[in-house]
Amino acid sequence: MHQNLVFRLAARRLFILFIISIAIVWGVSEVAFLLQKEAYDRPPKVIELVIPGGTADRIAAGQPVPAIPEEMVFVVGDTLVIHNADRIDHELGPLWVPTGTSASLNLDQASKMAYSCTFQTSRYLDLDVRQPTTWQTRVTAIALAAPATTMFIFVYSLVIRPIQPKNKPAGESVSLAK
Amino acid sequence: MNLRRYLLVGLSSLIGLSVVFTMLVSSRPHEFQGSVIDPPVPARDFTLIDQTGKPFTLSQAHGTLVLLFFGYTHCPDVCPITLADFGRIKEQIGATADKVRFVFITTDPDRDTPERIAAYLANFDPAIIGLTGDSATLEMVWRDYGVYRVKVDNHDLSDYTVDHSSRLYAVGPDGKLHLTFSFGTEAEAMAADVQALLREN
């Protein structure tokens, strides 16, 4: 009887803490989402990059090419289109861009790659392809974090306030309903 | 009577809608999975020696679609996979395969003799055209197609390997370079692109 009561009290505390955990996790997740939203929470799009004329000459002279960033961030589903306005053919990893043409690269997998690149002084261009934050991502984050947070708070609560059922006079039933 | 008329009208509408939907879907332009070279540029011509010892000139293949791949017969990974992909592409495109030439150009002329290439390609498909040549000519071809290749000595083994570019080039029947495919592109996707390219040309 006593054991059953302790179990019921623990279950009730666990349930309340689960609700509180969802609220906490949801709050933290939303704050993180709002802070990172600008960076890569957007639908996929076409991103164009122009290799300006004179790039090969600048690279040969060891000078940087200001028009081209050293790292580019994308979301899954983006398409990178490279226009080659230089006098020679250029390459970016699997892409080959003959002079006067454009070539495209579909970025359909989240990954961080350092591609060999003929239009960068460093000879490398970092492409960071990230998974966009959708509502599914946010729900998944809450679903993963809430149970762990609940258990953490529950264990902590046992230390702070152990479960101790109040002693009732014999014959009187213990009512948990409030 | 009324019910029959309603059924007829409903069925006709359904058929009509299906026809319109099919037309809309089939009239949609093909979305290429490979990297589209826009505008297509004339593929730089070359003449090399095939596995039978005969010369092969790219411009003589005009009218057919040419899939070009640069590799070497001692390659442990990328080349066998790509040559197997050639087979899958051929299978996928079926009857139109006779309008496509599959070409393998060596990045290791020191070891890849015509005989060696012939024996190697026989493991995949003897119809694949395997090309080699003298170093000077090959250097020019590699440069024209932006092919990176470098010998790597294996200290543990007597042999060496060759690091090389792994992209595939699609030269259309018009002799222009239309597409490149990065290593790892699904054979089915490449086959669909090849068929679309043949339709467009």
Interface residues (C-beta under 8 A of the other chain):
Chain A: D89 E91 G93 P94 L95 W96 V97 P98 G100 T101 S102 A103 S104 L105 N106 S116
Chain B: Q33 S35 V36 I37 D38 P39 P40 V41 Y145 G146 Y148 S166 R167 Y169 L177 T180 F181 S182 F183
